[in-house]
Amino acid sequence: MTELLDALADASPDAEEKRALRIAAGFYEAWRADQTYGWQKRLAATTGLSRETIRSHIEDERIRRGEIPPTPRYLREQERKAKRRARES
């Protein structure tokens, strides 16, 4: 949980993508460790993020780990990030 909270606190602009990956990995690990009733509500209360945001981060991490196939939302987000990186370079 400490690493997850550290990732949430790292708000520098150049760390945005790395931060998102750290947060997703932290939520994934928290999800794997505790799938009891109310786990998402507890994470939301601890982090201040919505349950939908937590769910999206976990889903993204599961896709990156090859556990589930990419969703249309994930593919759109990856395309958007690629276009942004192309503009910035």
N, C-alpha and C positions, 0 to 999 in steps of 0.2 A: 504494500500500500504506500510506503514511503516513496518509492520510485515513481509511482503514479502521481502522487501529489507534487513531487518535484517537477515532473513533466508538465503538469498543469500550470505551475508557477513560472515556467520558462516561456516568457511572452515576447522575446526579442523577434523582430521581423525576419531575420535571417535564419532563425531556428524553427520557423513555422512548420515546414514539412517534417523535419526530424521530430519535432514536438508531437505532431499528429501521429506519427508512427509509434513513438514511445507511449503515448496515451492509449492507442489501440492495443498495443501489446500488454500494457498494464491492466486494462479492462478485461482483455482475454484471459490473462492469468487469474484475475480476481473471479471471473466467471467459472473458470475451470476448478478453482479451489472451493467455491461456495455456490452451489446451485439450489440451495434450500429456498423455501418460500420467503419472499421479501428481499432477496439478494440485490435486485436491481434498485429497489427503493432505498436500501441502505447505501448503495454506491451513489445514487443521486443525492442523497442527503449529505454524504461526506464530501462530494466533489462540487455540488452546486449545478451540475449539468442535468439535462432532462433524461428521462429513461429512454426516449427515442434516440438521443445522441449517443448514449451508452450502447444501445442495441446496434446502431450503425457502425460504431467503432469495432465492436466485437465481430460483426458480420464482415467488415473489411479485413480484419486480421485473419479470420477463418479462410477468406478467399486467398489472401497472400500465402497462407500456410498450405493451401491446396486441399482443404477439408471440404469446401463447397465450391461450386462453379461461380464465376463472376456474374453478378446481377446487372441488369440494365443501369441501375443507379451508379454502381461502382464503375462500370465502363464509361458512362458519361462523365463522371468525376475525373477519371484518368485522362480522358480526351481533353477536358478543360484544363487540367494541370499541364499537359503536354503543350497546348497552345500558349499558355501563359509563359512557360519556360522558353518557348521559341521566340516570343515577343521580347523577353528580357535579355536574350543573348544576342 
